């Protein structure tokens, strides 16, 4: 179900329940009005009454397994579940009403790990390549190459230099008329992804994620840790990003 379709359903007299499978702490910071919170890890074991039609809402950032939650809910008596395309990020991007707890804090960027991106659906992702030449000498020493080939690293995923225009993705993100792709911002570790994230939020686009570690994690094919001394590069570690991701 698209955001626009869900808005029409909720505005009507239809009997429909929105189940938000994000963590309770995240749900408390903002959610679709009237939604109930059942975190993904407990969906299968949760005892529920026959809710009828259910729309499952995840974060929409490529990190949750919304299909598993839809399957688990639909297996319960009296429940027919489907997923909200783009999740809560698409809902907010459309400008639809959402609850917000008092005392809002500054919005933190969304991050996605290499492993999470590897298992994301290619047709739902657009890679935004914000990297530049030359890359750090440490990367060249480790890989023998300049920039990682995104087409080989993430087969089937579309790549663009800018998240704005080109495929109608921005319009879809704002009006909720069709599933907006997840924009994954990839930089060279120079803060360009964070800058672009701020620009996207300023334009009302919330369905984006920064690849934690950027080109450095790509050069290592997702392997974090210390670089050995004597390889022509100084020893370095990846700093943890919010949510336990690696940056």
Secondary structure, DSSP 8 states (H G I E B T S, - for coil): --HHHHHHHHHTT--EEEEE-S-HHHHHH---TT-EE--GGGTTT------EEEEEE--SSS-S-HHHHHHHHHTSTTEEEEE-TTHHHHHHHTT------SS-------EE-HHHHHTS-GGGEEEEE---SS--HHHHHHHSSSS--HHHHTTT-EEES-SSSSSSHHHHHHH-SS---EEEEE-SSSSHHHHHHHHHHHTT---EEEETTHHHHHHTTT--S---TTSSS------B-GGG-B-
